[in-house]
Amino acid sequence: MNHTITRHVVEDLWPLCQSGDASADSRTLVDAYLAHDPEFAAQLKEVAKMETTLPKVTLSPDTERLLLENARTRARTLLLLVGGGLTILLLALCGALVLVLGDGRPF
């Protein structure tokens, strides 16, 4: 069975190969593809070089906890706002239906 490996597949596997998490078969596949496309191999190596020059950011456990709590609070607030807005919209629609379907007089 002969499979054609595309550039996109190699792009997907490249980070795994760089981190050492790719299987031996995947690494062999990527190496074989890059041997036949040296221009693409140079592009990937250039990107990898740029990524290694980026500063590493490490956070203290307290900072990570605060960031997670902040994200959780924002998510809850957004959920309350959306839920409250939908509740008001639903009540308004129910009121409009009562007026339209009824005779327009209050109960």
N, C-alpha and C positions, 0 to 999 in steps of 0.2 A: 504494500500500500504506500503510495507516494503522496505526501502532503506538501503543499506549498506554504511556506512560512512568510507572512507579510511583515512589513516594517512596523506596523502597529503592534503585532504580537511581540516583536523584539523590544519595542518601547515599553510595553507592559512588563516584560520579564527583566529588563535592564535594572530597575531599582532592586529587585530581589537578588540579582547576581551581585550587585555592588555591595549589598548588606551581608551577603553570605547566606541568605535564607533560601536561595534557589536550589533545586535538586541538581544533581550532577547531569542528568539528562537535559534539563533546561539550560544549564550553563553551556553544555556542549552545543546545543541548538543555537544559542545566542552567539557563541564564539564562531561557529561555522558561518552564520549569516553575516557577521561583521567582517569576516575574512574576505567575503565576496563583495562587500560594500565599504571600502575603507573611508570614503567621504562621510558616510553616516556614522561609522565608528568614531571618527574624529569629532563629529558634532556631539555625540553622546559623552565622549571623554571631556570635551570642553565644558559641557553642562555640569558634569560631575565635579570638575575642578572649581567651577564657580560656586557650587553648593558647599564645597569644603571650606571656602573662604568666608562664608557667612558666619557671623558670630553665633556661638552656641548660647542659648538662653536657658538658664536653669533657675527655677523658682524654689523658694523655701516651701516646706510643707504648709506653713501658715498662709503664705501668699496663695498657694494653690487652693487651699480650703476657702479663703476669702473670695477668690475668683469664682469657684464653684457655687458658693452661697449667693453671690451676686447674680450669676446666671440663673440660678433656681428662682430667686426673687423676681427677676425680670420676666421669666417664663410664666410664673404664677400671675403676675400683674397683667401680662398680656392676655392670659387665659381669662382672667376676671373681666377685663375690658371687652374682649370679644364676646364672652358669654353674656355679660350684661347688655351689650349692644344688641345681641341676637334676641334676648328676652324682651327688650323694649320693642324691637321690630315685630316680634311675634304678637305682643299685646296690641300694638297698633293695627296689625293686620286683622286680628280678631275683632277689634273695635270697628274697623271699617266693614268687615263682613256683617256684623250685627246691624250696622246702619244701612248697608246696601240690601241685605236679605230681609231685614225686618221692615217695619213701616216707618222707621226713622224716629219713633218715639222712645223715650227711656222706658225701662221696665216699670 
